[in-house]
Amino acid sequence: MADRVLLLEDDETLRGQLLTLLSGRGYIVDGYADGASGLDRALEGHFDIGVIDLGLPKKPGLEVVKALRAAGIDVPLLILTARTDWSDKVAGLDAGADDYLAKPFHLEELIARVNALLRRARGEVRSSLSLGSLEINVREQIAYLEGQAMPLTTYEYKLLHFLMMNAGQTLSKSDLADYLYDLDGDRDSNVIEVLMGRLRKKLARASRAPRVETLRGRGYRLRPSEE
């Protein structure tokens, strides 16, 4: 049975493009131009994933996300935003969204995110990652160092998760920026260095924690502790 997508996007052109693209990939798509209509539809019937713009008329996307979670609807939610302020993205994730995509974006990127979220919802991805004394509970999005929860910001967690998924591989700053920031305007390499510095300090608190190695001119690599 085809997966059903709830698409809430007030930009008529983009909504049409996404309807065509998703339908062409075999999804059943219910598209709405405002948050109130979309929420009514979501509360009435089944859907497998929601793609929700934050800047919706009548009822903002953030309120839609909160209402869906309050109603016990736990399907994956991907939020779309044209805003560059980190606080808007963090607010969406804190409200219960599973991921975000910043406008403008490539349409194929949205398909990739939708597919990944659906695989995760079906349990087709690993629920935990571990390396030395570091473990990440992917479902809860919590990292544990020697059994203790690590205090991480949203972006520190995303960076650590990406490093863990690619442990032992060299990741360039461009790779890291693509994962953290999509196509929005926050791609300052200095921010990557700051986040990496914070992670290094937090990982250094445990002797058996993996270490972040800098490869000059190439990027970074997460390696197991040599101890």
N, CA and C of each residue as an Amber inpcrd file, in Angstrom:
protein
   681
   0.8420000  -1.1910000   0.0000000   0.0000000   0.0000000   0.0000000
   0.8790000   1.2440000   0.0000000   0.5000000   2.2220000  -0.8080000
   1.2930000   3.4460000  -0.9140000   1.2000000   4.2730000   0.3580000
   2.2940000   4.9360000   0.6890000   2.2950000   5.8270000   1.8430000
   1.5210000   7.1010000   1.5140000   0.8120000   7.6210000   2.5250000
   0.0300000   8.8400000   2.3510000   0.7560000  10.0210000   2.9940000
   0.8970000  11.0890000   2.2190000   1.6120000  12.2800000   2.6620000
   0.6240000  13.4160000   2.8880000   0.7090000  14.0560000   4.0520000
  -0.0480000  15.2730000   4.3150000   0.8760000  16.4510000   4.0050000
   0.5520000  17.2160000   2.9870000   1.3900000  18.3240000   2.5310000
   0.6880000  19.6450000   2.8190000   1.3060000  20.4660000   3.6740000
   0.7470000  21.7760000   4.0070000   1.7270000  22.8490000   3.5380000
   1.3790000  23.5270000   2.4610000   2.2520000  24.5390000   1.8660000
   1.3820000  25.5950000   1.1840000   1.5520000  26.8750000   1.5810000
   0.6860000  27.9160000   1.0430000   1.1760000  28.4840000  -0.2830000
   2.4290000  28.2460000  -0.6380000   2.9360000  28.7050000  -1.9290000
   2.3880000  27.7850000  -3.0130000   1.5140000  28.3290000  -3.8590000
   0.8050000  27.5090000  -4.8410000   1.7530000  26.8100000  -5.8010000
   2.7810000  27.5130000  -6.2470000   3.7180000  26.9250000  -7.1990000
   4.4760000  25.7640000  -6.5780000   5.0210000  25.9980000  -5.3860000
   5.7770000  24.9430000  -4.7230000   4.8750000  23.7780000  -4.3580000
   3.6720000  24.0800000  -3.8890000   2.7390000  23.0010000  -3.5300000
   2.4500000  22.1350000  -4.7510000   2.2560000  22.7690000  -5.8930000
   1.9990000  22.0240000  -7.1200000   3.1810000  21.1610000  -7.5280000
   4.3820000  21.7230000  -7.3880000   5.5840000  20.9540000  -7.7240000
   5.7350000  19.7350000  -6.8270000   5.4880000  19.9320000  -5.5330000
   5.6290000  18.8240000  -4.5960000   4.5350000  17.7780000  -4.7900000
   3.3300000  18.2320000  -5.0870000   2.2500000  17.2850000  -5.3690000
   2.5970000  16.4060000  -6.5660000   3.1020000  17.0370000  -7.6170000
   3.4710000  16.2910000  -8.8240000   4.6190000  15.3280000  -8.5520000
   5.6360000  15.8200000  -7.8560000   6.8160000  14.9960000  -7.5790000
   6.4750000  13.8060000  -6.6970000   5.7940000  14.0670000  -5.5760000
   5.4730000  12.9860000  -4.6470000   4.5190000  11.9720000  -5.2690000
   3.5300000  12.4520000  -5.9980000   2.5860000  11.5450000  -6.6670000
   3.3080000  10.6920000  -7.6990000   4.2560000  11.3210000  -8.3860000
   5.0270000  10.5900000  -9.3870000   5.9100000   9.5100000  -8.7860000
   6.2500000   9.6360000  -7.5090000   7.0590000   8.6230000  -6.8240000
   6.1960000   7.5850000  -6.1170000   4.8950000   7.6280000  -6.3460000
   4.0270000   6.5980000  -5.8110000   3.3340000   6.9170000  -4.5070000
   3.5090000   8.1420000  -4.0070000   2.8280000   8.5340000  -2.7810000
   1.4120000   9.0160000  -3.0650000   0.5350000   8.8350000  -2.0930000
  -0.7920000   9.4510000  -2.1330000  -0.6740000  10.7540000  -1.3510000
  -1.0080000  11.8700000  -1.9780000  -0.7390000  13.1770000  -1.3750000
  -2.0290000  13.9530000  -1.1540000  -2.2060000  14.4540000   0.0620000
  -3.2850000  15.3780000   0.3860000  -2.6550000  16.7460000   0.6160000
  -2.9120000  17.6940000  -0.2810000  -2.2880000  18.9990000  -0.1930000
  -3.2470000  20.0860000   0.2570000  -2.7870000  20.9530000   1.1610000
  -3.6130000  22.0510000   1.6670000  -2.7800000  23.3250000   1.7320000
  -3.4740000  24.4570000   1.5710000  -2.7940000  25.7470000   1.5040000
  -2.7830000  26.4860000   2.8360000  -3.4800000  25.9750000   3.8560000
  -3.4800000  26.6640000   5.1490000  -3.4540000  25.6390000   6.2780000
  -2.9990000  26.0840000   7.4400000  -2.8220000  25.1860000   8.5610000
  -4.1070000  24.6590000   9.1550000  -5.1490000  25.4780000   9.1590000
  -6.4130000  25.0530000   9.7620000  -7.0290000  23.8940000   8.9910000
  -7.0940000  24.0240000   7.6660000  -7.6620000  22.9490000   6.8430000
  -6.8220000  21.6870000   6.9320000  -5.5080000  21.8750000   6.9030000
  -4.6280000  20.7210000   6.9830000  -4.7470000  19.9870000   8.2980000
  -4.8580000  20.7310000   9.3900000  -4.9940000  20.1000000  10.6990000
  -6.3110000  19.3470000  10.8010000  -7.3850000  19.9410000  10.2950000
  -8.6810000  19.2510000  10.3110000  -8.5860000  17.9130000   9.5860000
  -7.9330000  17.9180000   8.4180000  -7.7720000  16.6840000   7.6460000
  -6.9250000  15.6690000   8.4130000  -5.8570000  16.1530000   9.0370000
  -4.9550000  15.2530000   9.7520000  -5.6590000  14.5740000  10.9230000
  -6.5410000  15.2950000  11.5950000  -7.2280000  14.7480000  12.7580000
  -8.3670000  13.8180000  12.3710000  -8.7760000  13.8930000  11.1090000
  -9.9010000  13.0690000  10.6450000  -9.4720000  11.7040000  10.1170000
  -8.2880000  11.6440000   9.5240000  -7.9120000  10.3930000   8.8660000
  -6.4410000  10.0690000   8.9820000  -6.0830000   8.9040000   8.4540000
  -4.7250000   8.3830000   8.5610000  -3.7940000   9.0290000   7.5390000
  -2.5710000   9.3000000   7.9620000  -1.5040000   9.6400000   7.0340000
  -0.1980000   9.1210000   7.6090000   0.7980000   8.9170000   6.7570000
   2.0450000   8.2800000   7.1740000   3.1610000   9.2630000   7.4680000
   3.0960000  10.4470000   6.8740000   4.1180000  11.4590000   7.1110000
   3.5330000  12.8320000   6.7800000   3.9630000  13.8370000   7.5270000
   3.5200000  15.2030000   7.2710000   4.6750000  16.0620000   6.7980000
   4.4240000  16.8650000   5.7740000   5.3820000  17.8550000   5.2900000
   4.7140000  19.2050000   5.4940000   5.2190000  19.9870000   6.4520000
   4.4850000  21.1480000   6.9430000   5.3330000  22.4110000   6.8820000
   4.8590000  23.4000000   6.1360000   5.5270000  24.6960000   6.0870000
   5.2230000  25.4480000   7.3850000   6.2220000  26.1200000   7.9490000
   5.9940000  26.8540000   9.1910000   5.1890000  28.1290000   8.9680000
   5.3360000  28.7540000   7.7930000   4.6750000  30.0330000   7.5470000
   3.3070000  29.8950000   6.9080000   2.4190000  29.1470000   7.5240000
   1.0860000  28.9110000   6.9680000   0.0870000  29.9630000   7.4390000
  -0.8890000  30.3160000   6.5920000  -1.9670000  31.2010000   7.0390000
  -2.9810000  30.4420000   7.8870000  -3.8060000  31.1970000   8.5970000
  -4.8950000  30.6900000   9.4480000  -4.3940000  29.9750000  10.7020000
  -3.4760000  29.0240000  10.5450000  -2.8510000  28.3790000  11.6980000
  -1.4000000  28.0880000  11.3340000  -0.4420000  28.7290000  12.0170000
   0.9730000  28.5370000  11.6890000   1.3950000  27.0670000  11.7890000
   2.3940000  26.7170000  11.0090000   2.8580000  25.3380000  10.9920000
   3.3130000  24.8370000  12.3490000   3.9200000  25.7140000  13.1460000
   4.3710000  25.3190000  14.4750000   3.1940000  24.8930000  15.3450000
   2.0770000  25.6160000  15.2320000   0.8790000  25.2600000  16.0050000
   0.2770000  23.9500000  15.5040000   0.3890000  23.6980000  14.2040000
  -0.1060000  22.4350000  13.6520000   0.6960000  21.2690000  14.2260000
   2.0120000  21.4210000  14.2450000   2.8720000  20.3690000  14.7900000
   2.5180000  20.0960000  16.2460000   2.3710000  21.1480000  17.0430000
   2.0250000  20.9840000  18.4550000   0.6840000  20.2810000  18.6180000
  -0.2790000  20.6650000  17.7920000  -1.6130000  20.0690000  17.8960000
  -1.5930000  18.5880000  17.5240000  -0.8210000  18.2400000  16.5160000
  -0.7290000  16.8350000  16.1090000  -0.1020000  15.9910000  17.2130000
   0.9510000  16.4950000  17.8010000   1.6060000  15.7320000  18.8730000
   0.7030000  15.6540000  20.1070000  -0.0060000  16.7410000  20.3990000
  -0.9220000  16.7380000  21.5370000  -2.0500000  15.7270000  21.3420000
  -2.4120000  15.4900000  20.0760000  -3.4800000  14.5380000  19.7670000
  -2.9700000  13.0990000  19.7330000  -1.6910000  12.9070000  19.9980000
  -1.1310000  11.5610000  20.0300000  -0.7280000  11.0250000  18.6780000
  -0.6880000  11.8810000  17.6690000  -0.2770000  11.4590000  16.3290000
   1.2480000  11.4820000  16.2710000   1.8590000  10.3080000  16.1030000
   3.3070000  10.2030000  16.2100000   4.0020000   9.8860000  14.8870000
   3.3320000  10.1490000  13.7630000   3.9710000   9.9120000  12.4700000
   5.1000000  10.9310000  12.2680000   6.0540000  10.6520000  11.3890000
   7.1390000  11.6030000  11.1380000   6.6110000  12.9240000  10.5810000
   7.2080000  14.0290000  11.0360000   6.8360000  15.3570000  10.5690000
   8.0920000  16.0860000  10.0940000   8.0590000  16.5150000   8.8420000
   9.1530000  17.2800000   8.2500000   8.6600000  18.7090000   8.0700000
   9.3480000  19.6760000   8.7000000   8.9160000  21.0620000   8.5770000
   9.7400000  21.7760000   7.5110000   9.0770000  22.6970000   6.8160000
   9.7150000  23.5300000   5.8000000   9.7170000  24.9640000   6.2900000
  10.8380000  25.6460000   6.1110000  10.9050000  27.0330000   6.5480000
  11.8100000  27.8480000   5.6540000  11.4040000  29.0760000   5.4030000
  12.2320000  30.0010000   4.6440000  13.0530000  30.8660000   5.5770000
  12.8760000  30.6840000   6.8710000  13.5170000  31.5300000   7.8560000
  14.9480000  31.0650000   8.1210000  15.8360000  32.0280000   8.3670000
  17.2320000  31.7020000   8.6170000  17.5700000  31.6980000  10.0960000
  16.6510000  32.1220000  10.9330000  16.9050000  32.1700000  12.3730000
  16.9020000  30.7520000  12.9400000  17.9910000  30.3860000  13.5950000
  18.0830000  29.0530000  14.1750000  16.9480000  28.7900000  15.1530000
  16.4860000  29.8140000  15.8420000  15.4700000  29.6050000  16.8720000
  14.1780000  29.0640000  16.2830000  13.8490000  29.4540000  15.0470000
  12.6380000  28.9390000  14.4070000  12.7570000  27.4430000  14.1550000
  13.9310000  27.0130000  13.7110000  14.1390000  25.5970000  13.4380000
  14.1330000  24.7970000  14.7300000  14.8220000  25.3150000  15.7350000
  14.8630000  24.6370000  17.0250000  13.4630000  24.5490000  17.6350000
  12.6810000  25.6260000  17.4960000  11.3180000  25.6210000  18.0290000
  10.4800000  24.5300000  17.3610000  10.6640000  24.3530000  16.0620000
   9.9380000  23.3050000  15.3520000  10.3130000  21.9230000  15.8350000
  11.6120000  21.6890000  16.0430000  12.0660000  20.3940000  16.5430000
  11.5930000  20.1600000  17.9690000  11.6540000  21.2050000  18.7800000
  11.1970000  21.0840000  20.1660000   9.6930000  20.8060000  20.2380000
   8.9460000  21.3020000  19.2630000   7.4920000  21.0930000  19.2450000
   7.1190000  19.6710000  18.8610000   8.0940000  18.9300000  18.3070000
   7.8170000  17.5460000  17.9560000   8.1180000  17.1610000  16.5280000
   8.6100000  18.1020000  15.7140000   8.9850000  17.7680000  14.3440000
  10.2120000  16.8640000  14.3630000  10.3290000  16.0130000  13.3590000
  11.4430000  15.0700000  13.2970000  12.6320000  15.6150000  12.5200000
  12.3760000  16.5410000  11.6050000  13.4600000  17.0790000  10.7880000
  12.9670000  18.3700000  10.1640000  13.9030000  19.1580000   9.6050000
  13.5060000  20.3850000   8.9070000  14.2740000  20.5120000   7.6100000
  13.7110000  21.2650000   6.6940000  14.3370000  21.5410000   5.4030000
  14.1460000  23.0220000   5.1380000  15.2550000  23.7270000   4.9260000
  15.1950000  25.1780000   4.7420000  15.0490000  25.5220000   3.2670000
  14.1770000  26.4770000   2.9890000  13.9900000  26.9570000   1.6160000
  15.0790000  27.9740000   1.2740000  15.5370000  27.9680000   0.0180000
  15.1470000  27.0640000  -1.0770000  15.8400000  25.7110000  -0.9410000
  15.2170000  24.6760000  -1.4760000  15.8220000  23.3510000  -1.4240000
  15.5950000  22.6500000  -2.7600000  16.4390000  21.6490000  -3.0200000
  16.2530000  20.8240000  -4.2040000  15.0980000  19.8640000  -3.9360000
  14.2370000  19.6660000  -4.9160000  13.0850000  18.7930000  -4.7150000
  13.5140000  17.3610000  -4.3740000  14.6130000  16.9130000  -4.9720000
  15.0850000  15.5620000  -4.6760000  15.5390000  15.4300000  -3.2250000
  16.0010000  16.5460000  -2.6400000  16.3900000  16.5150000  -1.2370000
  15.1780000  16.2370000  -0.3630000  14.0410000  16.8320000  -0.7060000
  12.8230000  16.5680000   0.0680000  12.4270000  15.0970000  -0.0360000
  12.5180000  14.5210000  -1.2340000  12.1960000  13.1060000  -1.4000000
  13.1050000  12.2500000  -0.5330000  14.3940000  12.5810000  -0.5000000
  15.3430000  11.8150000   0.3010000  14.9930000  11.9010000   1.7780000
  14.6160000  13.1030000   2.2460000  14.2550000  13.2660000   3.6600000
  12.9910000  12.4740000   3.9920000  11.9960000  12.5410000   3.1170000
  10.7450000  11.8170000   3.3360000  11.0210000  10.3150000   3.4210000
  11.8000000   9.8050000   2.4780000  12.1170000   8.3720000   2.4760000
  12.8500000   7.9670000   3.7520000  13.8090000   8.8010000   4.1770000
  14.5870000   8.4850000   5.3760000  13.7060000   8.4740000   6.6230000
  12.8120000   9.4470000   6.7320000  11.9290000   9.5070000   7.8930000
  10.9740000   8.3180000   7.9310000  10.4840000   7.9050000   6.7860000
   9.5870000   6.7490000   6.7420000  10.3290000   5.4640000   7.1020000
  11.5760000   5.3290000   6.6260000  12.3630000   4.1530000   6.9930000
  12.5950000   4.1190000   8.5000000  12.9030000   5.2900000   9.0690000
  13.1410000   5.3680000  10.5110000  11.8830000   4.9880000  11.2810000
  10.7310000   5.4630000  10.8040000   9.4720000   5.1790000  11.4920000
   9.1390000   3.6930000  11.4660000   9.5990000   3.0050000  10.4250000
   9.3270000   1.5670000  10.3160000  10.3830000   0.7280000  11.0350000
  11.3310000   1.3930000  11.6650000  12.3730000   0.6520000  12.3640000
  13.4160000   0.0840000  11.4410000  13.5590000   0.6940000  10.2590000
  14.5180000   0.1760000   9.2880000  15.8870000   0.8300000   9.4190000
  16.0810000   1.6150000  10.4590000  17.4000000   2.1770000  10.7380000
  17.8150000   1.7440000  12.1400000  19.0920000   1.8030000  12.4020000
  19.5980000   1.3860000  13.7020000  19.0690000   2.3080000  14.7870000
  18.6560000   1.6920000  15.8980000  18.1000000   2.4890000  16.9900000
  19.1780000   3.0570000  17.8940000  20.4130000   2.5500000  17.7630000
  21.4950000   3.0690000  18.5870000  22.8210000   2.9550000  17.8500000
  23.7530000   3.8110000  18.2300000  25.1050000   3.8060000  17.6920000
  26.0530000   3.8240000  18.8750000  27.1500000   3.0970000  18.7960000
  28.0940000   3.1040000  19.9060000  29.5220000   3.0290000  19.3860000
  30.4180000   3.6680000  20.1170000  31.8390000   3.6520000  19.8020000
  32.5770000   3.9580000  21.1050000  33.3130000   2.9640000  21.6050000
  33.9710000   3.1350000  22.8950000  32.9410000   3.3440000  23.9900000
  33.1490000   4.3690000  24.7940000  32.2250000   4.6490000  25.8990000
  31.1090000   5.6000000  25.4990000  31.0020000   5.8920000  24.1920000
  29.9630000   6.7950000  23.6880000  28.8540000   5.9890000  23.0230000
  27.6160000   6.2940000  23.3840000  26.4660000   5.6430000  22.7710000
  25.4030000   6.6890000  22.4710000  24.7660000   6.5470000  21.3140000
  23.6840000   7.4500000  20.9330000  22.3960000   6.6510000  20.8000000
  21.3690000   7.0740000  21.5210000  20.0260000   6.5310000  21.3510000
  19.3700000   7.3630000  20.2570000  19.2840000   6.7970000  19.0520000
  18.8180000   7.5480000  17.8970000  17.3640000   7.9440000  18.0400000
  16.5530000   7.0520000  18.5620000  15.1240000   7.3570000  18.6870000
  14.8870000   8.5130000  19.6510000  15.5960000   8.5080000  20.7910000
  15.4140000   9.5690000  21.7760000  16.2980000  10.7820000  21.4960000
  17.2490000  10.6200000  20.5630000  18.1980000  11.6790000  20.2190000
  18.9650000  12.1610000  21.4540000  19.4840000  11.1770000  22.1880000
  20.2820000  11.4510000  23.3830000  21.6050000  10.7010000  23.2640000
  22.7040000  11.3820000  23.5790000  24.0180000  10.7530000  23.5900000
  24.4240000  10.4720000  25.0310000  25.0190000   9.3020000  25.2530000
  25.4650000   8.9050000  26.5850000  26.9730000   8.6780000  26.5610000
  27.6670000   9.2660000  27.5110000  29.0970000   9.0920000  27.6550000
  29.3520000   8.4080000  28.9950000  29.8880000   7.1900000  28.9250000
  30.0680000   6.3650000  30.1250000  28.7710000   6.2370000  30.9100000
  27.6750000   6.0880000  30.1970000  26.3760000   5.8750000  30.8130000
  25.6550000   7.1180000  31.2700000  26.3010000   8.2850000  31.1410000
  25.6800000   9.5370000  31.5610000  25.2620000  10.3550000  30.3430000
  24.0520000  10.9070000  30.3970000  23.5610000  11.7150000  29.2820000
  24.4450000  12.9430000  29.0810000  24.8010000  13.2140000  27.8450000
  25.6350000  14.3650000  27.5280000  24.7650000  15.5930000  27.3110000
  25.1110000  16.7300000  27.8840000  24.3680000  17.9680000  27.6070000
  24.7800000  18.5190000  26.2440000  23.9070000  18.3750000  25.2550000
  24.2180000  18.7940000  23.8940000  23.1370000  19.7170000  23.3600000
  23.5460000  20.7260000  22.6190000  22.5810000  21.5490000  21.9030000
  22.0790000  20.7610000  20.6930000  21.0570000  21.2630000  20.0340000
  20.5050000  20.5850000  18.8650000  21.5700000  20.3740000  17.7950000
  22.3640000  21.3960000  17.5260000  23.3630000  21.2860000  16.4700000
  24.5560000  20.4400000  16.8960000  24.9080000  20.4670000  18.1730000
  25.9660000  19.5850000  18.6580000  25.5390000  18.1280000  18.5120000
  24.2790000  17.8350000  18.8280000  23.7850000  16.4750000  18.6750000
  23.8130000  16.0570000  17.2050000  23.3190000  16.9170000  16.3190000
  23.2940000  16.5680000  14.9020000  24.7000000  16.3020000  14.3820000
  25.6520000  17.1190000  14.8000000  27.0270000  16.9480000  14.3580000
  27.5970000  15.6340000  14.8860000  27.3820000  15.3540000  16.1630000
  27.8900000  14.1150000  16.7500000  27.2400000  12.8920000  16.1010000
  25.9570000  12.9640000  15.8550000  25.2440000  11.8610000  15.2060000
  25.8300000  11.5940000  13.8240000  26.0820000  12.6450000  13.0650000
  26.6310000  12.4850000  11.7150000  28.0410000  11.8840000  11.7700000
  28.8410000  12.3330000  12.7200000  30.1830000  11.7740000  12.8830000
  30.1100000  10.2930000  13.2470000  29.1720000   9.9430000  14.1180000
  29.0270000   8.5470000  14.5300000  28.5530000   7.6690000  13.3700000
  27.6360000   8.1830000  12.5680000  27.1520000   7.4110000  11.4210000
  28.2570000   7.1580000  10.4100000  29.2700000   8.0250000  10.4270000
  30.3680000   7.9160000   9.4670000  31.7100000   7.7320000  10.1770000
  31.6840000   7.0500000  11.3260000  32.8960000   6.8570000  12.1220000
  34.0000000   6.2400000  11.2830000  35.2010000   6.8130000  11.3900000
  36.3480000   6.3240000  10.6440000  36.4950000   6.9370000   9.2680000
  35.4750000   7.6550000   8.7950000  35.5260000   8.2790000   7.4850000
  35.8550000   9.7610000   7.6130000  36.5690000  10.2830000   6.6320000
  36.9150000  11.6990000   6.6310000  35.7470000  12.5040000   6.0750000
  35.3120000  13.5070000   6.8310000  34.1950000  14.3580000   6.4390000
  34.7000000  15.7900000   6.2760000  34.4780000  16.3690000   5.1180000
  34.9100000  17.7440000   4.8790000  33.9560000  18.7190000   5.5620000
  34.3780000  19.9620000   5.6800000  33.4920000  20.9860000   6.2330000
  32.2400000  21.1250000   5.3780000  32.4000000  20.9480000   4.0720000
  31.2450000  21.0300000   3.1770000  30.2570000  19.9060000   3.4710000
  30.7640000  18.6880000   3.7150000  29.8830000  17.5630000   4.0780000
  29.0970000  17.8860000   5.3390000  29.8080000  18.4040000   6.3360000
  29.1730000  18.7170000   7.6120000  28.1500000  19.8360000   7.4650000
  28.4850000  20.8760000   6.6920000  27.5650000  21.9890000   6.4920000
  26.3170000  21.5410000   5.7490000  26.4960000  20.6730000   4.7490000
  25.3360000  20.1680000   4.0030000  24.3800000  19.4420000   4.9270000
  24.9230000  18.6560000   5.8660000  24.0740000  17.8870000   6.7780000
  23.4150000  18.7800000   7.8160000  24.1540000  19.7390000   8.3300000
  23.6290000  20.5840000   9.4060000  22.6600000  21.6350000   8.9200000
  22.9640000  22.2430000   7.7700000  22.2510000  23.4650000   7.4020000
  21.4780000  23.3890000   6.1080000  21.4530000  22.2500000   5.4190000
  20.7500000  22.1430000   4.1430000  21.2360000  23.2420000   3.2060000
  20.2940000  24.0100000   2.6260000  20.6760000  25.0590000   1.6780000
  20.4310000  26.4440000   2.2350000  20.3320000  26.5880000   3.5700000
  20.0580000  27.9020000   4.1170000  21.3420000  28.7110000   4.2310000
  21.2780000  29.8540000   4.8630000  22.3980000  30.7790000   4.8190000
  23.3510000  30.6990000   5.9890000  23.3050000  29.6170000   6.7860000
  24.1120000  29.5500000   8.0000000  25.3780000  28.7200000   7.8140000
  25.9550000  28.7160000   6.6160000  27.0310000  27.7920000   6.3050000
  28.4200000  28.3850000   6.5890000  28.5690000  29.0630000   7.6650000
  29.8430000  29.6400000   8.0600000  30.7430000  28.5430000   8.6070000
  31.9200000  28.3380000   7.9880000  32.8190000  27.2840000   8.4320000
  33.3030000  27.5200000   9.8560000  33.3260000  28.7850000  10.2920000
  33.7370000  29.0750000  11.6630000  32.7770000  28.4520000  12.6730000
  31.4890000  28.3690000  12.3020000  30.5040000  27.7520000  13.1880000
  30.8150000  26.2630000  13.3430000  31.1890000  25.6070000  12.2550000
  31.5720000  24.1960000  12.3200000  32.7250000  24.0140000  13.2960000
  33.7220000  24.8950000  13.2150000  34.8820000  24.7930000  14.0950000
  34.4900000  24.9900000  15.5570000  33.5880000  25.9230000  15.8060000
  33.1300000  26.1570000  17.1740000  32.4060000  24.9230000  17.7220000
  31.4870000  24.3660000  16.9160000  30.7530000  23.1820000  17.3490000
  31.6960000  22.0050000  17.5780000  32.6750000  21.8520000  16.6930000
  33.6270000  20.7560000  16.8290000  34.4520000  20.9290000  18.1010000
  34.8350000  22.1610000  18.3930000  35.5880000  22.4230000  19.6200000
  34.7910000  22.0620000  20.8650000  33.5170000  22.3880000  20.8580000
  32.6680000  22.0510000  22.0010000  32.5570000  20.5370000  22.1760000
  32.3820000  19.8200000  21.0590000  32.2720000  18.3710000  21.1410000
  33.5600000  17.7510000  21.6730000  34.6930000  18.2610000  21.1960000
  35.9830000  17.7370000  21.6640000  36.1010000  17.8570000  23.1850000
  35.7330000  19.0160000  23.7130000  35.8380000  19.2380000  25.1530000
  34.9300000  18.2750000  25.9210000  33.7310000  18.0460000  25.4050000
  32.7890000  17.1710000  26.0980000  33.2120000  15.7110000  26.0210000
  33.7710000  15.3110000  24.8760000  34.2300000  13.9330000  24.7270000
  35.4850000  13.6740000  25.5530000  36.2910000  14.7070000  25.7510000
  37.5530000  14.5530000  26.4860000  37.3440000  14.2240000  27.9560000
  36.1170000  14.3340000  28.4410000  35.8400000  14.0550000  29.8470000
  35.9000000  12.5610000  30.1670000  35.9050000  11.7160000  29.1400000
  35.9500000  10.2690000  29.3530000  37.1360000   9.6750000  28.6030000
  37.8890000   8.8120000  29.2600000  39.1140000   8.2810000  28.6600000
  38.8460000   7.3550000  27.4850000  37.7370000   6.6310000  27.5000000
  37.4480000   5.6770000  26.4330000  36.5190000   6.2480000  25.3740000
  36.2850000   7.5380000  25.4120000  35.4270000   8.1670000  24.4030000
  36.1910000   8.2890000  23.0880000  35.4990000   8.2360000  21.9640000
  36.1720000   8.4560000  20.6810000  36.7010000   9.8810000  20.5930000
  37.6350000  10.0910000  19.7060000  38.2610000  11.3930000  19.5410000
  38.0100000  11.9200000  18.1270000  37.8430000  13.2350000  18.0360000
  37.6750000  13.8790000  16.7280000  39.0560000  14.2880000  16.2240000
  39.4470000  13.7340000  15.0950000  40.7520000  14.0010000  14.5090000
  40.6110000  15.0250000  13.3850000  41.4860000  16.0310000  13.3870000
  41.4990000  17.0260000  12.3120000  42.5220000  16.6220000  11.2670000
  42.0900000  16.5360000  10.0320000  42.9700000  16.2220000   8.9140000
  43.1310000  17.4950000   8.0970000  44.2600000  18.1390000   8.2340000
  44.4800000  19.4590000   7.6530000  44.1780000  19.4760000   6.1490000
  43.3070000  20.4060000   5.7810000  42.9460000  20.5560000   4.3780000
  41.9390000  19.5390000   3.8810000  41.5480000  18.5970000   4.7280000
  40.6230000  17.5370000   4.3030000  39.3430000  17.5100000   5.1230000
  39.4580000  17.7410000   6.4380000  38.2530000  17.7350000   7.2490000
  38.4600000  17.0870000   8.5960000  37.4620000  16.2990000   9.0210000
  37.4750000  15.7020000  10.3550000  37.1380000  14.2110000  10.2620000
  37.5760000  13.4800000  11.2900000  37.2870000  12.0490000  11.3440000
  37.1120000  11.6430000  12.7990000  36.0860000  10.8630000  13.0840000
  35.8510000  10.3440000  14.4360000  36.5410000   8.9970000  14.5590000
  37.4500000   8.9040000  15.5240000  38.2330000   7.6880000  15.7130000
  38.0290000   7.1430000  17.1250000  38.1190000   5.8080000  17.2840000
  38.0280000   5.2560000  18.6450000  39.1930000   5.7270000  19.4980000
  38.9710000   5.7660000  20.7960000  40.0610000   6.1050000  21.7020000
  41.1400000   5.0420000  21.6070000  42.4020000   5.4520000  21.6920000
  43.5080000   4.5120000  21.6150000  43.7680000   3.8340000  22.9420000
  43.0940000   4.3150000  23.9940000  43.2910000   3.7120000  25.3090000
  42.4630000   2.4360000  25.4320000
